[in-house]
Amino acid sequence: MDGVYGGTEGPRLTMVDISELLQDRGCGFARIAFAKNYDLSLEEVLAGVGLQSGPNDLRAIDSLEAQTILCMLLSKDLAYGSPSTKADSARRHPTEFLAENARPDARIYTNIRQEGDRVVGWNAVSSSSFDGCLLIVNQSFVACLLVEDED
């Protein structure tokens, strides 16, 4: 947690170094959104974080599968499957994001379908050609990481 409250990089609100995460991915777009959860429906949550989808476009997953999916989203270009970041960064960023945002009672959703460490399908949640998201719904707040790539 060094640097969370200042350190050499300046003040940060989170453990996750967002500028480093974006730089490490090196392709496409990555968007991180946070919103207050006022006992909202999943449909309202999706609209609140800017996803262009409905509840039926997502599936519930556990934290272990969330870790795998985040690693895939951050380490590979979704259009071609080519590596887009260093292996240590691809493991560290998802671990930090989940540790910081997934409370024990959180519900976690994704639009991704995978086999092993490979994306085999998705339901679009943006206007991009390729996208993948992880949505964490806690009792008091929502966190969303959306990765978008173009062909």
N, C-alpha and C positions, 0 to 999 in steps of 0.2 A: 504494500500500500504506500510505499514511498512515492511522494509526489502528489498524492491525492489532495493534500492541503497546501500545496506550494511546491517546494523542492526546486530543482534546477529548471524544470520546464515551465514554471508558472502555475497558477492555481488551476485545479481541475475539479469538476464536480463528481467525477466517477473514477473507479479503478481502471476502467477501460480507456486507453489512450486512443480516442476516436481518430485524431489526425494520423496516428501511426497505423491504425487499422485500415484507413482509407488508402494510405500510401502503400502499405504492404500488399493490398489486394491488387493494385496496379492496373486494373481494367474495369470498364463499365462504371456503374454507379452503386454506391451503398448508402442507404438512408437509414437513419436511426431516429425513431420517434418515441416520445413518452407522452402519456396523457393521464390525467386523473381519472379514476374509475368511481363513478357515482352510482354503483349498482346498475351499470348499463347492460343492455342486452349485447350479445356478440355482434349483432348487426350495427348497433350504435358504436361499439368499440372499433370495428373495422372502419367506419366512416370517420371516427375521431382521429385515427392515425393515418388517414389518407389512402387506405387500400380500396381499390375498385373491384370489390367482390362481395359475395354474400357468404353467410355462414356455411352453406353447403359446399363451398369451394375449398374449405379447410378441413383438416382432420386432426383429431386430438392425438398427442404423442406424450411419451414420458421424457424425463430429463436426459436419460441415456441416449435415446434416439435424437433428441434435440441437439446434444453435443455432436453427434455424427453428422447431422444435417448442417449445422453451422460450420463445421470443418469443411464440408463439401462446398458450401456457398462461398466461403471466404478463400478457399485454396484453389478453386478451378474456375476458369471462364465457362459460363453456362452454355455459350453458343457452341464451343468446340471441345470442351472438356480438358483444355490444356492447362497446365499448372499456372497459377497467377500469383503465388506468394511462397515464401519460405515455409518449410514444414513446421518449424518451431512456432512461427507466428500463427499458422493455421490452427495449431492446437491451443496456444495461449489465449488468443482473443475470444474464442467461444467459451473457454473455461471461465475467463474473467466476466464475460457478459452474463452467463448463466448464474454464476456465484453471486453477482451483484443484483440481479433482477428477478430471479426465480425463487420466490419464497416457498416454504414447504407446502403450502396449500395452493400454489399457483396452478392454473390450467395453461397448458402449452399447446399451440396449434401451428400447423404448417400447411402450405399448399403443395409441398414436394412429395413425390413418391420416389423411393430409392430402392435399389437392390445392392446390398453391401455398401461400397463407397461410391456408387454411381447413381446419378439422377436418371430415372427412367420415365418421368413424366411430371407434370405439374398442371395446376389450374391457375390461369392468369389472374394476377391481382393488381396489375398495372397495365399501362399501354405499351410497355417494352416487348420486344420479341421474345425474350427469355427473362423470367424472374423467379425468385424464390424468397420466401419470407419465413420468419419465425416470430410468432406473436405470443407474448407471455402476459397472461391476465391474472393479476393479483387482486386481492380484495380492495386495495386502495389505489393502485396505479397499474398502468399498462405499459409494456415496453415492446417495441417492434423493430426488427432489423430486416430490411428489404434490400435485396441485391438485384440489380437489373443489368442485363447485357443485350447488345444488338449483334446481329449477324453481319 
